[in-house]
Amino acid sequence: MSEQGETRARRALPPRDDKPADAPTASTPAAGRRGLDSPRAARAAAPEAAPAASPAPTKGRGRRFADAGATPETGAADSAWGRRRLVLGTVTALVLALVFGGAWFAQWRGLFGSGSSPSSAPSVDAALFVAAPEDLGSVNPQATWQIATTTSTIDATTPQAKCLPSTAEDAQQPQDTLVRTFSSDGATAGAVLFQVNRYDTAETAQTAYAALLSELANCDRTTVWAVRGLAIQGLADEAAGQVFEVQDATNEFHTIALARTGTRVSIIDATQAQSAVSGDAVVGVLSAVGKRQCTDGGTCPTTPATTEIAPLTTTPAGWLATVDLPRISPGSGAWRATDVADSVTTPGTKCEAVDLTNLPGAASRQQRTYLLRDDTAAPQSFGVDEAVYTFDSPEGASALLTTLNSNMDACATRAATAQVTRTGDPSGTGAGGAWVVVQRVDQQSATAKFRSAALVSGSRVIYLVANPSDSFDFTDEAWHELTVRAGQRVQQLP
């Protein structure tokens, strides 16, 4: 397909980008130009020069047949010498033609070069292995898609998938890459980015895929919230994905998937407002491209299937990550998390009627704290404490939940200064509870507000506590979703 007339890549997708958490103010250095438009490996050095021609014959030697007075014996000898020279010259020319011609043919095939190997150059046109407009029908069948940009240069200006920076210092660098962005004629059709990286071996590609998947799971962006993960089968050697919501002044959704086929890793980011592009839609694009990619090695698509799952496992596994906590003010706020501590220090809401720092019956207790920064509307030190208690059995964990439910619900009858509202059971199965607690802190009208929630997962109990205010708070729905997410994260422990 001709790509003439395409403009130089610009950061056209995603439509809005945000600064990574804890990102330096200086721009990321360019990674250096490489890819399909870079020169191939240097051609082989020119063959050694042919031996010098034989010295010129002595005067008259080549004209003896015409010399007057030549004897017959002398003429016959000269004629035999001439025939031998003709044969030798013909053989030499044939040998040189085979040697030089063979070198040229090997160069043309890309198999002969100085310091290069067959894997260092694409075996076929790499443009065949990246998405084309006709592959995007599953994203929006009513839209007409056009190529907006194409680039084989990875640097700070290269369009990038959300959560996957183009220049990662510790990532495996591809042999070559091709990045395309697509636009459509529909006002609500969104946009698509497709990137394919080729590595020198399948093992290197596998390592790169794992690194990209980790980056996707632990998205280091201040605005994104992980909606769900995508388990993908029947597509390639390995594949997975994630759906994010960019929580900005105007929200948008990114459905991102990765697939490795042999030595190639493909990335697709389908962006849409109002709602997310389905996992099946992006897998449809990857399948169309994968059928071409697998002709050069790797597993071909069979019957791809996508299942919505909990978001991809983060680091450290088992705990909420910053991508799990929603923003409260549109367009503001960045969550930061502490390391996991092997002790619990949260004071709770004062309605638990148990010592959260030394809970009876718990074999172990740990805590992680999440603080919201860069939101001027937030109360001072606003954040969430997550405590995880491990028991010897699921029965021990369930017994603690029963105690917490009872104590929290009855708090107002024990303390006249407390107001307690049970907002529901986040699990929907009887395995949890959530509350809003307002405590009077002095004899006047000063109060402190808390949100708390408890959830049982196997032999573990997760307890969450936040310190909102009347004007700055999670919604009940958002708080319940966060509690359920904490339970999903605990289930990802090895």
Phi, psi and omega in degrees: 000133180288138177242022180294144177089355179287144181278163177296144184301138173226163182288076183267346182206133004290157184305323177229137176244162180227161184282134177301152177301135180060026182287142175292155181285333179289149179288152180290133180298148177296147184272000181092143185280130175204166177126205190289334181267001176280153181298147174292173178304146184302141177295162180293153177299151182298145179301155179300149182297146179295152179304151181297149180297153179298151179303151181297143180296157178293159186303130174084348186296324181280354183243022186298327181298340183256352183289139177288142176084004180289139178277156180300319182300317180297317180297320181294319180298314179297323181295318179297318178299320180296321180295321179297320178296322180296315180296313180300319179296319180295315180298316180300316180298320180295317179298314180297322180296319180293316181296306183291319180296321178296320178297317179297319181295320179295319176299317182298323179281355181077018183255000185225114181194160181281118175069023180239166177225163182303330184281352185275354179232141180302139181286330175220177181301117183296339179297339177290339188259009177244160183294148175240164182306323182290348179276351190264012183300327182289338181288314177203098185297337181277346184272152171255117186264142176230151173288124178268313179216152172220133178212149173244018179251129175254112174206191185294343181264355183289132174304145185222153173289146178303135178077356180237087182299146182291328183244103178244117187297325186263006182271156174295130180270132182286159173294319175204164183213156174218127182238126177235141169244149183233143173238168181223169181274354181271137183294332182247012185284340180082206183212163182223138169243137176227128179231138175231125178251133176252132181247167187288329178221164176295327179293318177296319178297323179296318177296317179295319178301315180298320179294318179295321179296321177295318177298320180295317181295317184261041187316119184265054178239145185278347187253351190266148174235129181285118181277310181193164174260168180231118171268130187235126178238156173070021184252312189203192176300322175199148183198149177196169180201176182207147176248130179240150168247123175276112184266087182239192177304322171235120185284155173210163184241145177234121173256114188240135178221149177240145176214134176250125175237102182063240182269005184246139174242123180255144178232130174233136176230108179257120185253138181204145176273161174075312181209161184276146169296138184292154176298323179298326182293314180290327177293328175299320177293313180299325179293317179299318179287323182298329178295333176275320182297321186289349174291345179251015178121148179104176183277130179277150176298141175249270174234084185300140178223141182239133178236132176282129183226181173299155179306154182304147184299131181258178177242125359284144180295146176098353185236155171303147175243168182297335178286352180269343184262126183281154169290154178254318174265128179302128175079006182223153173103138177221125181274140175232146183239145175274172171290161177283128179256146180270034175206162180244130181239354183297135178279351181073207184254357185074009177249356185289331180059023171222158179277103182294336182282341181213066188292125180299137176091346181280128178286330177208157180215134181221162182213146171224141183241141181238125182244141179264126179245165171063031173229104186292344180276348185284146173298160180299135179057037179291134180186190182227131171261132174243117177249135179238123180249130180252130180249169180286343183206159174300331179295321178296321178294317180295324179296320178296318179300319178300318179296314180297316179302313182295313183294318180293316182295329184262008185300318183296332179281339179269330183229116182292344182273359185250143171238125185235130176236122176274119185271350177141187177250105184303327184286333184073008183235005184088005183262015181198176176201154180220145185218156165245127182238132174241120181247133173281129187258351175210185182284348180269225185251003182294134181227161173235136183250143179222152165240140176218160178203147177232144181211136177261135174223100183065237180264017181240150173238127175257132177234125181247140177222132176232159182239069180282187174227178179296331183259354183217108188200157168291152167283160177304318182297314181296322180292321177293319178298320179295322178295315177298320179298321178299322177293322177296321181294319179300324180291349178270001176297141181294000000 
